[in-house]
Amino acid sequence: MSGLPAYGPMYIPITQVEQPFINPHSEGFVVRFFDSFGESWVANFNVGSTTFNTVFDFPQTNLCIVIAGGNGYVMKPNLTKPVGTFGGAIKSAILTDQQEVVGSDDTDLTVIDCNGQLWVSERVSWDGIKDLHINKRIVTGSSYDPMGDNNEWIDFTLNLDTKQLDGGSYRKYHNSDGTSIKKRPWWKF
């Protein structure tokens, strides 16, 4: 919806689990749901720290994934409370052919399937992910490397079946277990 309705039943403020709506009368991301009885209700989602808003509908499992300003919500249209929440700073998301949503914030990838199951990747980037694409079961993109001399973007791939991550700016300096890669000094003795 383009905004809160001016008439009709009152909208319902939706927040992430156990979080207060900062101002329940202010407009967040507004979505109209239609329940299994043919009735509709309006949700006013509390937004996170980005400007990214979208909805993914999975009618086969009666679930919707709502991303409101970076906050992620797993919703069932018959319920006025989320069945799950995630994120807070999601900046982009794509849909796979297997009915999964792959979202990215500045450092990680989050994968949510059509049943609401959630998986978060190991750290991909120091500070920024862009150009997400999907080809078969491989997610590709670029991650920002602020430590290089050229402020470059480093490519990465994530296999959704094996959860194997290759490349990325964070892994350029860290092993997969999070330990730093030992660099040899540039000077000679």
VEXGU-229497 format. One record per residue: residue number from 1; residue in three letters; x, y, z of N, C-alpha, C in turn. Coordinates in nm, 4 decimals. Atoms other than C-alpha are relative to their C-alpha. Last residue first. Layout:
N
PT   pos   code     n.east    n.north       n.up    ca.east   ca.north      ca.up     c.east    c.north       c.up
PT   NUM    ALA          X          Y          Z          X          Y          Z          X          Y          Z
...
END
This chain:
189
PT   pos   code     n.east    n.north       n.up    ca.east   ca.north      ca.up     c.east    c.north       c.up
PT   189    PHE    -0.1136    -0.0150    -0.0911     6.6324    -0.8821     0.6408     0.1238    -0.0558    -0.0633
PT   188    LYS    -0.0919     0.1149    -0.0059     6.3582    -0.8250     0.3863     0.1106     0.0324     0.0983
PT   187    TRP    -0.1419    -0.0306    -0.0039     6.0593    -0.5900     0.4124     0.0826    -0.1286     0.0099
PT   186    TRP    -0.0505    -0.0320     0.1323     5.7123    -0.6764     0.2934     0.1510     0.0286    -0.0015
PT   185    PRO    -0.0349    -0.1413     0.0164     5.6131    -0.8503     0.6136     0.0639     0.0241    -0.1360
PT   184    ARG    -0.1435    -0.0195    -0.0160     5.4555    -1.1930     0.5674     0.0299     0.1479    -0.0177
PT   183    LYS    -0.0664    -0.0602     0.1157     5.0835    -1.1964     0.6191     0.1475     0.0152     0.0300
PT   182    LYS    -0.1297    -0.0598    -0.0306     4.9270    -1.4325     0.8700     0.0629     0.0495    -0.1295
PT   181    ILE    -0.1021     0.0575     0.0857     4.5620    -1.4898     0.7827     0.1301     0.0728     0.0293
PT   180    SER    -0.0660    -0.0858     0.0988     4.3494    -1.3872     1.0766     0.1008    -0.0791    -0.0814
PT   179    THR    -0.1353    -0.0415    -0.0386     4.1340    -1.6462     1.2501     0.0634     0.0804    -0.1122
PT   178    GLY    -0.0037    -0.1346    -0.0576     3.7614    -1.6461     1.1734     0.1376     0.0465     0.0428
PT   177    ASP     0.0290     0.0109    -0.1433     3.7230    -2.0248     1.1191     0.0092     0.1347     0.0721
PT   176    SER     0.1418     0.0307    -0.0190     3.6908    -1.9714     0.7406    -0.0367    -0.0161     0.1473
PT   175    ASN     0.0317     0.1382     0.0337     4.0331    -1.8031     0.7399    -0.1482    -0.0255     0.0278
PT   174    HIS     0.0324     0.0937    -0.1079     4.0491    -1.4244     0.7526    -0.0251    -0.1395    -0.0554
PT   173    TYR    -0.0858    -0.0248    -0.1152     4.2073    -1.1483     0.5394    -0.0216    -0.0976     0.1149
PT   172    LYS    -0.1308    -0.0381     0.0519     4.0706    -1.2214     0.1900     0.1005     0.0138     0.1141
PT   171    ARG    -0.0821     0.1211     0.0088     3.7872    -1.4041     0.3620     0.1373     0.0285    -0.0610
PT   170    TYR    -0.0344     0.0410    -0.1360     3.6391    -1.0679     0.4629     0.0932    -0.1205    -0.0028
PT   169    SER    -0.1046    -0.0835    -0.0588     3.6576    -0.9307     0.1074     0.0392    -0.0436     0.1408
PT   168    GLY     0.0501    -0.1028    -0.0901     3.4662    -1.2118    -0.0580     0.1134     0.0737     0.0695
PT   167    GLY    -0.0303    -0.1392     0.0316     3.5850    -1.5341    -0.2127    -0.0561     0.0945     0.1040
PT   166    ASP    -0.1321    -0.0194     0.0582     3.4183    -1.8739    -0.1762     0.0177     0.1474    -0.0334
PT   165    LEU    -0.0280    -0.1368     0.0403     3.1268    -1.9614     0.0515     0.1418     0.0063    -0.0541
PT   164    GLN    -0.1414    -0.0312     0.0199     3.0071    -2.3227     0.0753     0.0153     0.1424    -0.0533
PT   163    LYS    -0.0293    -0.1149    -0.0873     2.6506    -2.3560     0.2098     0.1471     0.0398    -0.0065
PT   162    THR    -0.1067     0.0420    -0.0913     2.6397    -2.6993     0.0346     0.0320     0.1056     0.1052
PT   161    ASP     0.0174     0.1391    -0.0411     2.3042    -2.6523    -0.1404     0.1030    -0.0416     0.1043
PT   160    LEU     0.1115     0.0122    -0.0925     2.3005    -2.2714    -0.1523    -0.0224    -0.1430     0.0480
PT   159    ASN     0.0770     0.1136     0.0466     2.6491    -2.2499    -0.3036    -0.1120    -0.0235     0.1014
PT   158    LEU     0.0547     0.0811    -0.1078     2.7734    -1.9008    -0.2201    -0.0838    -0.1097    -0.0629
PT   157    THR     0.1072     0.0927     0.0373     2.9999    -1.7109    -0.4574    -0.0441    -0.0740     0.1252
PT   156    PHE     0.0191     0.1189    -0.0833     3.2180    -1.4052    -0.3993    -0.1085    -0.0872    -0.0627
PT   155    ASP     0.1089     0.0916     0.0340     3.3658    -1.1156    -0.5980    -0.0068    -0.1163     0.0986
PT   154    ILE    -0.0498     0.1362     0.0179     3.5877    -0.8524    -0.4304    -0.1195    -0.0921    -0.0257
PT   153    TRP     0.1069     0.0953    -0.0261     3.4991    -0.4828    -0.4661     0.0525    -0.1383    -0.0379
PT   152    GLU     0.0519     0.0892     0.1024     3.7911    -0.2404    -0.4467    -0.1147    -0.0874     0.0500
PT   151    ASN     0.1393     0.0122    -0.0419     3.8718     0.0600    -0.2318    -0.0770    -0.0895    -0.0971
PT   150    ASN     0.0895    -0.0511     0.1048     4.1897     0.0969    -0.4413    -0.1465     0.0002     0.0399
PT   149    ASP    -0.0386    -0.1347     0.0410     4.4539     0.0658    -0.1682    -0.0995     0.0626    -0.0970
PT   148    GLY    -0.0851    -0.0057     0.1175     4.2835    -0.2320    -0.0113     0.0306     0.1441    -0.0378
PT   147    MET    -0.1406     0.0023    -0.0394     4.1552    -0.2141     0.3441     0.0948     0.0001    -0.1187
PT   146    PRO    -0.0484    -0.1334    -0.0356     3.8025    -0.0989     0.2601     0.1490     0.0041     0.0332
PT   145    ASP    -0.1268     0.0166    -0.0719     3.7260    -0.4220     0.0695     0.0550     0.1384     0.0342
PT   144    TYR    -0.0901    -0.1148    -0.0072     3.3613    -0.4185    -0.0393     0.1223    -0.0304     0.0853
PT   143    SER    -0.0097    -0.0504    -0.1365     3.1833    -0.7387    -0.1334     0.1119     0.1037     0.0078
PT   142    SER    -0.1264    -0.0674    -0.0287     3.0624    -0.8382    -0.4793    -0.0042     0.0538     0.1421
PT   141    GLY     0.0072    -0.1415    -0.0343     2.7926    -1.0847    -0.5767     0.1390     0.0556     0.0216
PT   140    THR    -0.1221    -0.0760     0.0236     2.7148    -1.4383    -0.6795    -0.0225     0.1447     0.0388
PT   139    VAL     0.0182    -0.1441    -0.0170     2.4559    -1.6839    -0.5493     0.1356     0.0651    -0.0251
PT   138    ILE    -0.1183    -0.0775    -0.0387     2.4895    -2.0378    -0.6875    -0.0353     0.1489     0.0055
PT   137    ARG    -0.0029    -0.0018    -0.1470     2.1906    -2.2765    -0.6944     0.1213     0.0769     0.0528
PT   136    LYS     0.0259     0.1336    -0.0528     2.0902    -2.2285    -1.0614     0.0026     0.0100     0.1519
PT   135    ASN    -0.0052     0.0835     0.1191     2.2315    -1.8841    -1.1343    -0.0040    -0.1441     0.0489
PT   134    ILE     0.0127     0.1436    -0.0221     2.1432    -1.6247    -0.8718     0.0047    -0.0700    -0.1350
PT   133    HIS     0.0637     0.0718     0.1100     2.2543    -1.2637    -0.8672    -0.0078    -0.1470     0.0374
PT   132    LEU     0.0398     0.1397    -0.0219     2.3479    -1.0160    -0.5938    -0.0701    -0.0543    -0.1237
PT   131    ASP     0.0130     0.0779     0.1235     2.5147    -0.6997    -0.7284    -0.0312    -0.1474     0.0238
PT   130    LYS     0.0804    -0.0523     0.1106     2.6219    -0.5465    -0.3972    -0.0074    -0.1036    -0.1122
PT   129    ILE     0.0247     0.1061     0.0975     2.7574    -0.6268    -0.0513    -0.0870     0.0601    -0.1087
PT   128    GLY     0.0780    -0.0247     0.1199     2.9096    -0.3721     0.1853    -0.0069    -0.1201    -0.0928
PT   127    ASP     0.0941    -0.1117    -0.0115     3.1363    -0.3289     0.4865    -0.0697     0.0268    -0.1327
PT   126    TRP    -0.0316    -0.0928    -0.1082     3.3866    -0.5989     0.5754    -0.1105     0.1033     0.0138
PT   125    SER    -0.0580    -0.1297     0.0324     3.2262    -0.8625     0.3586     0.0366     0.0772     0.1254
PT   124    VAL    -0.0421    -0.0096     0.1394     3.1231    -1.2277     0.3514     0.0844     0.1249    -0.0223
PT   123    ARG    -0.0227    -0.1373     0.0460     3.0802    -1.3206     0.7188     0.0603     0.0012    -0.1404
PT   122    GLU    -0.1133    -0.0579    -0.0706     2.9502    -1.6742     0.7602     0.0235     0.1391    -0.0585
PT   121    SER    -0.1339     0.0387     0.0444     2.6117    -1.7239     0.6096     0.1056     0.0456     0.0990
PT   120    VAL    -0.0850    -0.1176     0.0213     2.2801    -1.6920     0.7931     0.1405    -0.0488    -0.0330
PT   119    TRP    -0.1431     0.0317    -0.0096     2.0138    -1.9657     0.7662     0.0772     0.1272    -0.0311
PT   118    LEU    -0.0976    -0.1067     0.0172     1.6393    -1.9291     0.8265     0.1423    -0.0550     0.0139
PT   117    GLN    -0.1279     0.0436    -0.0561     1.3512    -2.1730     0.7866     0.1081     0.1005    -0.0392
PT   116    GLY    -0.0443    -0.0896    -0.1062     1.0280    -1.9820     0.7149     0.1283    -0.0428     0.0669
PT   115    ASN     0.0556     0.0494    -0.1258     0.8643    -2.2629     0.5160     0.0409     0.0864     0.1188
PT   114    CYS     0.1444    -0.0236     0.0024     0.9197    -2.0827     0.1823    -0.0709    -0.0562     0.1228
PT   113    ASP     0.0750     0.0789     0.0977     1.2934    -2.0682     0.2555    -0.1501     0.0240     0.0158
PT   112    ILE     0.1252     0.0414    -0.0617     1.4869    -1.7873     0.4226    -0.0772    -0.0793    -0.1041
PT   111    VAL     0.0823     0.0802     0.0894     1.8552    -1.7265     0.3364    -0.1221    -0.0463     0.0778
PT   110    THR     0.1029     0.0713    -0.0745     2.0504    -1.4450     0.5023    -0.0884    -0.0718    -0.1003
PT   109    LEU     0.1159     0.0375     0.0800     2.3777    -1.3207     0.3527    -0.0953    -0.0785     0.0898
PT   108    ASP     0.0422     0.1394     0.0108     2.6334    -1.1386     0.5645    -0.1113    -0.0174    -0.1024
PT   107    THR    -0.1034     0.0991    -0.0298     2.8395    -0.8177     0.6029    -0.0367    -0.1441    -0.0335
PT   106    ASP    -0.1360    -0.0426     0.0344     2.6622    -0.5015     0.4846     0.1050    -0.1093     0.0148
PT   105    ASP    -0.0251    -0.1260    -0.0699     2.3134    -0.6553     0.4717     0.1426     0.0413    -0.0370
PT   104    SER    -0.1345    -0.0397    -0.0427     2.2096    -0.9153     0.2196    -0.0064     0.1291     0.0800
PT   103    GLY    -0.0148    -0.1411    -0.0318     1.8930    -1.1108     0.1527     0.1415     0.0310     0.0433
PT   102    VAL    -0.1379    -0.0246    -0.0421     1.8450    -1.4435    -0.0222     0.0132     0.1507     0.0193
PT   101    VAL    -0.0386    -0.1404     0.0072     1.4775    -1.5427    -0.0385     0.1426     0.0101     0.0520
PT   100    GLU    -0.0763    -0.0501    -0.1134     1.4049    -1.9061    -0.1134     0.0283     0.1475    -0.0247
PT    99    GLN     0.0849    -0.0722    -0.0944     1.1384    -2.0450    -0.3454     0.0721     0.0320     0.1311
PT    98    GLN     0.0435     0.0975    -0.1008     1.3575    -2.3032    -0.5217    -0.0840     0.0661     0.1096
PT    97    ASP     0.0996     0.0856     0.0644     1.3900    -2.0768    -0.8294    -0.0516    -0.1096     0.0929
PT    96    THR    -0.0567     0.1104     0.0771     1.5634    -1.8236    -0.6063    -0.1118    -0.0798    -0.0658
PT    95    LEU     0.0763     0.1235    -0.0136     1.4205    -1.4868    -0.4980     0.0632    -0.1067    -0.0876
PT    94    ILE     0.0393     0.0624     0.1262     1.6491    -1.1874    -0.4473    -0.0736    -0.1298     0.0316
PT    93    ALA     0.0443     0.1390    -0.0085     1.7026    -0.9470    -0.1587    -0.0389    -0.0481    -0.1389
PT    92    SER     0.0469     0.0545     0.1272     1.8709    -0.6111    -0.0969    -0.0420    -0.1443     0.0221
PT    91    LYS    -0.0025    -0.1037     0.1028     1.9652    -0.3755     0.1873    -0.0441    -0.0485    -0.1370
PT    90    ILE    -0.0018     0.0620     0.1330     1.8903    -0.5821     0.4969    -0.0149     0.1094    -0.1055
PT    89    ALA    -0.0696    -0.0893     0.0925     1.9793    -0.3805     0.8084     0.0088    -0.0609    -0.1402
PT    88    GLY     0.0070    -0.1323    -0.0596     1.7611    -0.5213     1.0845     0.0615     0.1024    -0.0930
PT    87    GLY    -0.0575    -0.1204     0.0591     1.7692    -0.8877     1.0070    -0.0176     0.1245     0.0842
PT    86    PHE    -0.1420     0.0096     0.0306     1.5336    -1.1594     1.1255     0.0476     0.1364    -0.0483
PT    85    THR    -0.0600    -0.1263     0.0431     1.1841    -1.2154     1.2579     0.1481    -0.0227    -0.0252
PT    84    GLY    -0.1447    -0.0089    -0.0104     0.9598    -1.5172     1.3015     0.0478     0.1354    -0.0475
PT    83    VAL    -0.0403     0.1319    -0.0494     0.5940    -1.6167     1.3342     0.1515    -0.0079     0.0109
PT    82    PRO    -0.0938     0.0780     0.0809     0.5063    -1.2479     1.3075     0.0279    -0.1363     0.0632
PT    81    LYS    -0.1344    -0.0071    -0.0593     0.1937    -1.1295     1.4871     0.0932    -0.0826    -0.0869
PT    80    THR    -0.0404    -0.1405    -0.0047    -0.1430    -1.0494     1.3244     0.1314     0.0205     0.0753
PT    79    LEU    -0.0498    -0.0420    -0.1308    -0.2076    -1.4070     1.2163     0.0475     0.1452    -0.0048
PT    78    ASN     0.1069     0.0154    -0.0995    -0.4282    -1.5265     0.9272     0.0416     0.0488     0.1386
PT    77    PRO     0.1069    -0.0990     0.0174    -0.1860    -1.3839     0.6650    -0.1150    -0.0114     0.1006
PT    76    LYS     0.1111     0.0790     0.0513     0.1053    -1.5863     0.8069    -0.1181     0.0964    -0.0086
PT    75    MET     0.1402    -0.0207    -0.0357     0.4122    -1.3657     0.8446    -0.0898    -0.1083    -0.0593
PT    74    VAL     0.0655     0.1163     0.0596     0.7899    -1.4064     0.8528    -0.1442     0.0051     0.0497
PT    73    TYR     0.1125     0.0595    -0.0711     0.9313    -1.0591     0.9222    -0.0507    -0.1204    -0.0791
PT    72    GLY     0.0660     0.1113     0.0656     1.2648    -0.9053     0.8238    -0.1067    -0.0607     0.0886
PT    71    ASN     0.0506     0.0981    -0.0959     1.3767    -0.5581     0.9318    -0.0730    -0.1089    -0.0757
PT    70    GLY    -0.1075     0.0857    -0.0472     1.5785    -0.3816     0.6603    -0.0397    -0.1013     0.1049
PT    69    GLY    -0.1129    -0.0843    -0.0382     1.3368    -0.0927     0.6058     0.1159    -0.0805     0.0568
PT    68    ALA     0.0455    -0.1374    -0.0234     1.0493    -0.3385     0.6080     0.1177     0.0829     0.0495
PT    67    ILE    -0.1194    -0.0735    -0.0422     1.1307    -0.6801     0.4616    -0.0397     0.1473     0.0027
PT    66    VAL     0.0081    -0.1454     0.0126     0.8197    -0.8960     0.4542     0.1323     0.0582     0.0471
PT    65    ILE    -0.1218    -0.0586    -0.0550     0.8367    -1.2709     0.3912    -0.0089     0.1492    -0.0284
PT    64    CYS    -0.0517    -0.1188     0.0672     0.4877    -1.4103     0.3431     0.1282     0.0417     0.0722
PT    63    LEU    -0.0973    -0.0839    -0.0688     0.3655    -1.7581     0.4330     0.0374     0.1189    -0.0862
PT    62    ASN     0.0757    -0.1025    -0.0712     0.0656    -1.9709     0.3376     0.0912     0.0883     0.0859
PT    61    THR    -0.0214     0.0251    -0.1426     0.2923    -2.2634     0.2408    -0.0715     0.1025     0.0870
PT    60    GLN     0.0008     0.1443    -0.0212     0.1812    -2.2879    -0.1251     0.0230    -0.0370     0.1466
PT    59    PRO     0.1345     0.0518    -0.0256     0.0905    -1.9161    -0.1203    -0.0049    -0.1505     0.0277
PT    58    PHE    -0.0103     0.1431     0.0249     0.4539    -1.8074    -0.0777    -0.1361    -0.0641     0.0281
PT    57    ASP     0.1173     0.0794    -0.0376     0.4488    -1.4281    -0.1064     0.0217    -0.1454    -0.0400
PT    56    PHE    -0.0033     0.1237     0.0777     0.7663    -1.2172    -0.1037    -0.1132    -0.0875     0.0509
PT    55    VAL     0.0794     0.1125    -0.0498     0.7232    -0.8582     0.0150     0.0163    -0.1161    -0.0966
PT    54    THR     0.0540     0.0930     0.0995     0.9632    -0.5650    -0.0244    -0.0814    -0.1086     0.0692
PT    53    ASN     0.1300     0.0576    -0.0332     1.1101    -0.2599     0.1503    -0.0437    -0.0939    -0.1109
PT    52    PHE     0.0423     0.1119     0.0847     1.4727    -0.1416     0.1479    -0.1293    -0.0615     0.0530
PT    51    THR     0.1195    -0.0432     0.0730     1.5230     0.2045     0.3019    -0.0569    -0.1121    -0.0863
PT    50    THR    -0.0226    -0.0247     0.1423     1.7668     0.0877     0.5685    -0.1292     0.0503    -0.0641
PT    49    SER    -0.0940    -0.1101     0.0235     1.7894     0.0975     0.9509     0.0303     0.0256    -0.1473
PT    48    GLY    -0.1352     0.0085    -0.0548     1.4871    -0.1070     1.0451     0.0824     0.1200    -0.0408
PT    47    VAL    -0.1119     0.0109     0.0924     1.1186    -0.0361     0.9841     0.1326    -0.0060     0.0744
PT    46    ASN    -0.1079    -0.0829    -0.0513     0.8236    -0.1108     1.2130     0.1231    -0.0224    -0.0882
PT    45    PHE    -0.1237     0.0625    -0.0463     0.5576    -0.2737     0.9988     0.1009     0.1046     0.0456
PT    44    ASN    -0.0952    -0.1111     0.0053     0.2091    -0.1205     0.9761     0.1297    -0.0516     0.0619
PT    43    ALA    -0.1130     0.0032    -0.0923    -0.0171    -0.4157     0.8972     0.0873     0.1221    -0.0240
PT    42    VAL    -0.1146    -0.0809     0.0388    -0.3594    -0.3785     0.7356     0.1053    -0.0049     0.1106
PT    41    TRP    -0.0464    -0.0832    -0.1104    -0.6316    -0.6416     0.7569     0.1279     0.0695    -0.0441
PT    40    SER    -0.1323    -0.0611     0.0081    -0.8348    -0.8172     0.4942     0.0305     0.0770     0.1274
PT    39    GLU    -0.0076    -0.1294    -0.0674    -1.1190    -1.0666     0.5085     0.1412     0.0570    -0.0166
PT    38    GLY     0.0309    -0.1058     0.0952    -1.1589    -1.3459     0.2533     0.0009     0.1392     0.0597
PT    37    PHE     0.1448    -0.0237    -0.0045    -1.1803    -1.6152     0.5217    -0.0429     0.1099    -0.0965
PT    36    SER     0.0668     0.1111     0.0685    -0.8285    -1.7472     0.4419    -0.1519     0.0130     0.0007
PT    35    ASP    -0.0021     0.1278    -0.0703    -0.6782    -1.4092     0.5351    -0.0796    -0.1054    -0.0771
PT    34    PHE     0.1308     0.0617     0.0186    -0.5986    -1.1206     0.2991     0.0061    -0.1375     0.0644
PT    33    PHE     0.0063     0.1453     0.0067    -0.3072    -0.9039     0.4083    -0.1439    -0.0445    -0.0208
PT    32    ARG     0.1334     0.0549    -0.0230    -0.2564    -0.5326     0.3370     0.0057    -0.1515    -0.0210
PT    31    VAL     0.0361     0.1143     0.0833     0.1001    -0.4059     0.3816    -0.1420    -0.0440     0.0353
PT    30    VAL     0.1404     0.0390    -0.0120     0.2281    -0.0723     0.5148    -0.0331    -0.1100    -0.1006
PT    29    PHE     0.0260     0.0642     0.1289     0.5995    -0.0115     0.5754    -0.1373    -0.0647     0.0120
PT    28    GLY    -0.1151     0.0828     0.0337     0.6304     0.2337     0.8646    -0.0180    -0.0509    -0.1419
PT    27    GLU     0.0106     0.0929     0.1118     0.3907     0.5198     0.9257     0.1314    -0.0709    -0.0233
PT    26    SER    -0.0719    -0.0457     0.1181     0.3858     0.6798     1.2668    -0.0069    -0.1082    -0.1067
PT    25    HIS     0.0883    -0.0797     0.0853     0.1100     0.6043     1.5173     0.0726     0.0555    -0.1217
PT    24    PRO     0.0983     0.0843     0.0689     0.2961     0.3150     1.6812    -0.0962     0.0773    -0.0891
PT    23    ASN     0.1199    -0.0830    -0.0064     0.5927     0.5451     1.7582    -0.1089    -0.0737    -0.0767
PT    22    ILE    -0.0486    -0.1294    -0.0491     0.9066     0.3483     1.8383    -0.1155     0.0984     0.0155
PT    21    PHE     0.0140    -0.0849     0.1180     0.7249     0.0151     1.7991     0.0332     0.1402     0.0488
PT    20    PRO     0.1106    -0.0957     0.0047     0.8601    -0.1796     2.0955    -0.0025     0.0730    -0.1343
PT    19    GLN    -0.0469    -0.1364     0.0234     1.0773    -0.4854     2.0371    -0.1193     0.0953    -0.0006
PT    18    GLU    -0.0372    -0.0677    -0.1245     0.9931    -0.8225     2.1953     0.0549     0.1412    -0.0191
PT    17    VAL     0.0324     0.0644    -0.1271     0.9859    -0.9992     1.8590     0.0581     0.0779     0.1176
PT    16    GLN    -0.0765     0.1219    -0.0203     1.0213    -0.7588     1.5662    -0.0258    -0.0493     0.1422
PT    15    THR    -0.1403    -0.0222    -0.0319     0.7395    -0.5102     1.5387     0.0726    -0.1334     0.0051
PT    14    ILE    -0.0762     0.1250    -0.0078     0.3945    -0.5033     1.3798     0.1461     0.0354     0.0258
PT    13    PRO    -0.1453    -0.0204    -0.0003     0.1482    -0.2146     1.4355     0.0718    -0.1344     0.0212
PT    12    ILE    -0.0637     0.0681    -0.1127    -0.2061    -0.3212     1.3379     0.1508     0.0236    -0.0073
PT    11    TYR    -0.1154     0.0813     0.0353    -0.4103    -0.0882     1.1170     0.0600    -0.0610     0.1267
PT    10    MET    -0.1310    -0.0510    -0.0403    -0.7460     0.0343     1.2438     0.1100    -0.0964    -0.0444
PT     9    PRO    -0.0551     0.0500    -0.1261    -1.0509    -0.0809     1.0513     0.1408     0.0529     0.0253
PT     8    GLY     0.0080     0.1446    -0.0155    -1.1795     0.1414     0.7746     0.0585    -0.0431     0.1334
PT     7    TYR     0.1274     0.0465    -0.0569    -1.0708     0.4958     0.6891     0.0017    -0.1522     0.0059
PT     6    ALA     0.0636    -0.1130    -0.0685    -0.7571     0.6950     0.6064    -0.1318    -0.0396     0.0660
PT     5    PRO     0.1343    -0.0335     0.0473    -0.5568     0.3843     0.5213    -0.0623     0.1119     0.0836
PT     4    LEU     0.1027     0.0469    -0.0929    -0.1849     0.3996     0.6038    -0.1383     0.0401    -0.0507
PT     3    GLY     0.0001    -0.0643    -0.1303     0.0354     0.4527     0.3019    -0.1076    -0.0581     0.0890
PT     2    SER    -0.0782    -0.1229     0.0063     0.1133     0.3541    -0.0566     0.0051     0.0740     0.1333
PT     1    MET     0.0845    -0.1175     0.0000     0.0000     0.0000     0.0000     0.0890     0.1237     0.0000
END
